[in-house]
Amino acid sequence: MSGYTLYWKPGTGSMVVEAALRLIGVAFDEVLVDDASVRAKAELVALNPAGKVPVLACATGPVIAESAAILLALDDLFPETRLLPPHGTPAHSTAVQWLIFMATNIYPAALRYYYPDRHTSQPTLEACEAIRQQAGRDMSRDFAQLAAAVKGPFLLGQAMTITDVYAAMLADWHDPAREIPEIAVLVNAVLQAPAVAEAWRHHGFGD
């Protein structure tokens, strides 16, 4: 037992948490939660009543849900690994700002795009298509705003942060985002990090 356990599912936001753990270099166990994993699902719901991945059970005791919250907690636990810039610096505030921006705007829009039936009480084909189209427009708008802030190749310049990995993950869910030059460069730069590339492949991103 490593003391850290990641509850995950391929193609989900658990990718960025796995990437963070690999960047830190800490050992962790994995529990795959899929449609066939009755026991794993029960464990997940016991830890997170919302029944959503990712969830990280930490060696220090806490159980943390929500990808952005997990990343912030890991940065607190392992500040020397620089998942984010040093606390108290303008760069840290900027990185956290964009991380929360993506978690509260782009991520929910992606869920509306891929699961429109969950966002209407009348999931007709017409209603679902209208939700998808608006979600796509919302993502394109928000990625354009993010791209305008990218200094290149990463958000803050030459140093990669976990915010960049989060952006690359979301861009993989939205084809038009990867057509924005700043975002395309950022994604390519992020994938040069072996730890990120390994988590990327493990979760089936880029397929």
C-alpha positions as CSV (number, residue, x, y, z in Angstrom):
1,M,0.0,0.0,0.0
2,S,1.3,3.4,-1.0
3,G,-0.8,5.5,1.3
4,Y,-2.4,7.3,-1.7
5,T,-5.3,5.8,-3.6
6,L,-6.7,7.3,-6.8
7,Y,-10.2,6.3,-7.9
8,W,-10.3,6.8,-11.6
9,K,-11.9,6.2,-14.9
10,P,-10.4,6.4,-18.4
11,G,-11.0,9.7,-20.3
12,T,-12.0,11.6,-17.2
13,G,-10.6,14.4,-15.1
14,S,-8.7,11.8,-13.1
15,M,-6.0,12.1,-15.8
16,V,-4.7,15.4,-14.5
17,V,-4.6,14.0,-10.9
18,E,-2.6,11.0,-12.1
19,A,-0.3,13.3,-14.0
20,A,0.2,15.4,-10.8
21,L,1.0,12.3,-8.7
22,R,3.5,11.2,-11.3
23,L,5.1,14.7,-11.5
24,I,5.4,14.6,-7.7
25,G,6.9,11.2,-7.9
26,V,4.8,9.7,-5.1
27,A,3.7,6.1,-5.2
28,F,0.0,5.5,-5.4
29,D,-2.6,2.8,-5.8
30,E,-5.3,2.9,-8.4
31,V,-8.9,1.7,-8.2
32,L,-10.6,1.6,-11.6
33,V,-14.3,2.6,-11.5
34,D,-16.2,1.5,-14.5
35,D,-19.6,0.0,-15.3
36,A,-18.3,-3.5,-14.4
37,S,-16.8,-2.5,-11.1
38,V,-19.6,-3.0,-8.6
39,R,-17.3,-3.1,-5.6
40,A,-15.3,-0.1,-6.8
41,K,-18.4,1.9,-7.3
42,A,-19.6,1.1,-3.8
43,E,-16.2,2.2,-2.4
44,L,-16.4,5.4,-4.5
45,V,-19.8,6.3,-3.3
46,A,-18.8,5.7,0.3
47,L,-16.0,8.2,-0.1
48,N,-17.8,10.6,-2.4
49,P,-21.6,10.5,-2.3
50,A,-21.7,12.2,-5.7
51,G,-20.3,9.0,-7.1
52,K,-17.9,10.9,-9.4
53,V,-14.2,10.4,-10.1
54,P,-11.6,11.5,-9.4
55,V,-11.3,10.9,-5.7
56,L,-7.9,10.7,-3.9
57,A,-7.6,9.1,-0.5
58,C,-4.4,10.6,1.0
59,A,-1.8,9.2,3.2
60,T,-2.3,12.1,5.6
61,G,-5.9,11.1,6.1
62,P,-8.2,13.3,4.1
63,V,-10.3,12.0,1.1
64,I,-10.6,14.7,-1.6
65,A,-13.0,14.9,-4.5
66,E,-13.1,17.3,-7.5
67,S,-10.0,17.5,-9.7
68,A,-9.1,21.1,-9.0
69,A,-9.4,20.7,-5.3
70,I,-7.2,17.6,-5.4
71,L,-4.5,19.5,-7.4
72,L,-4.5,22.4,-4.9
73,A,-4.3,19.9,-2.0
74,L,-1.3,18.1,-3.6
75,D,0.4,21.5,-4.2
76,D,0.0,22.2,-0.5
77,L,1.3,18.7,0.5
78,F,4.3,18.8,-1.9
79,P,5.2,22.5,-2.4
80,E,8.8,21.6,-3.3
81,T,7.6,19.9,-6.5
82,R,6.2,23.1,-7.9
83,L,2.9,21.8,-9.3
84,L,2.0,25.5,-9.0
85,P,4.3,28.6,-8.5
86,P,5.3,29.4,-4.9
87,H,2.5,30.5,-2.6
88,G,2.2,34.3,-2.1
89,T,3.5,35.1,-5.6
90,P,1.5,36.8,-8.4
91,A,2.3,33.8,-10.6
92,H,0.6,31.5,-8.0
93,S,-2.5,33.6,-8.0
94,T,-2.6,33.7,-11.8
95,A,-2.2,29.9,-12.1
96,V,-4.9,29.2,-9.5
97,Q,-7.2,31.8,-11.1
98,W,-7.1,30.0,-14.5
99,L,-7.4,26.6,-12.9
100,I,-10.6,27.6,-11.2
101,F,-11.8,29.4,-14.4
102,M,-11.4,26.1,-16.3
103,A,-12.9,24.0,-13.5
104,T,-16.0,26.2,-13.2
105,N,-16.5,27.1,-16.9
106,I,-14.9,24.8,-19.5
107,Y,-15.3,21.5,-17.6
108,P,-19.0,22.0,-17.0
109,A,-19.5,23.0,-20.6
110,A,-17.8,19.8,-21.7
111,L,-20.2,17.8,-19.6
112,R,-23.1,19.6,-21.2
113,Y,-21.6,18.9,-24.6
114,Y,-21.1,15.2,-24.1
115,Y,-24.1,14.5,-21.8
116,P,-26.8,17.0,-22.9
117,D,-29.6,14.6,-21.8
118,R,-28.5,15.2,-18.2
119,H,-29.1,18.9,-18.5
120,T,-32.8,19.0,-19.5
121,S,-36.0,17.6,-18.1
122,Q,-37.2,16.9,-21.7
123,P,-34.2,15.2,-23.5
124,T,-35.6,15.3,-27.0
125,L,-33.2,15.2,-29.9
126,E,-33.8,18.9,-30.6
127,A,-33.3,19.9,-27.0
128,C,-30.1,17.9,-26.6
129,E,-28.7,19.3,-29.9
130,A,-29.4,22.8,-28.8
131,I,-27.6,22.2,-25.5
132,R,-24.6,20.7,-27.3
133,Q,-24.3,23.6,-29.7
134,Q,-24.4,26.1,-26.9
135,A,-21.9,24.2,-24.9
136,G,-19.6,24.1,-27.8
137,R,-19.8,27.8,-28.3
138,D,-19.2,28.3,-24.6
139,M,-16.1,26.2,-24.7
140,S,-14.7,28.0,-27.7
141,R,-15.4,31.4,-26.1
142,D,-13.6,30.4,-22.9
143,F,-10.7,28.8,-24.6
144,A,-10.2,32.0,-26.6
145,Q,-10.1,33.9,-23.4
146,L,-7.5,31.4,-21.9
147,A,-5.4,31.5,-25.1
148,A,-5.2,35.3,-24.9
149,A,-3.5,34.9,-21.5
150,V,-0.9,32.3,-22.6
151,K,2.6,33.7,-22.6
152,G,4.0,30.7,-24.4
153,P,4.7,27.9,-24.6
154,F,2.9,27.6,-21.2
155,L,0.4,29.8,-19.5
156,L,3.0,31.6,-17.4
157,G,5.9,31.3,-19.9
158,Q,8.7,28.8,-19.8
159,A,7.7,26.8,-16.7
160,M,4.9,24.2,-16.9
161,T,2.4,24.1,-14.0
162,I,-0.4,21.7,-13.4
163,T,-2.8,24.4,-14.7
164,D,-1.2,23.8,-18.1
165,V,-1.9,20.0,-17.8
166,Y,-5.5,20.8,-16.9
167,A,-5.8,23.0,-20.0
168,A,-4.4,20.3,-22.2
169,M,-6.8,17.7,-20.8
170,L,-9.8,19.9,-21.5
171,A,-8.5,20.8,-25.0
172,D,-8.5,17.1,-25.8
173,W,-12.3,17.2,-25.3
174,H,-12.9,20.1,-27.7
175,D,-11.4,19.9,-31.2
176,P,-11.7,23.6,-31.9
177,A,-9.6,24.4,-28.9
178,R,-6.6,22.6,-30.4
179,E,-6.9,24.7,-33.6
180,I,-6.1,27.8,-31.5
181,P,-2.3,28.3,-32.0
182,E,-1.5,29.1,-28.4
183,I,-3.5,26.1,-27.1
184,A,-1.9,23.8,-29.7
185,V,1.6,24.9,-28.7
186,L,0.7,24.5,-25.0
187,V,-0.7,20.9,-25.5
188,N,2.4,19.9,-27.4
189,A,4.7,21.3,-24.8
190,V,2.8,19.6,-21.9
191,L,3.1,16.2,-23.6
192,Q,6.9,16.6,-23.6
193,A,6.8,15.8,-19.9
194,P,7.1,12.0,-19.5
195,A,5.0,11.9,-16.4
196,V,2.1,13.7,-18.2
197,A,2.5,11.7,-21.3
198,E,2.3,8.4,-19.3
199,A,-1.0,9.5,-17.6
200,W,-2.3,10.8,-21.0
201,R,-1.8,7.4,-22.6
202,H,-3.1,5.5,-19.6
203,H,-6.4,7.4,-19.8
204,G,-6.7,7.0,-23.5
205,F,-6.4,10.7,-24.3
206,G,-5.5,11.7,-27.9
207,D,-7.2,8.6,-29.3
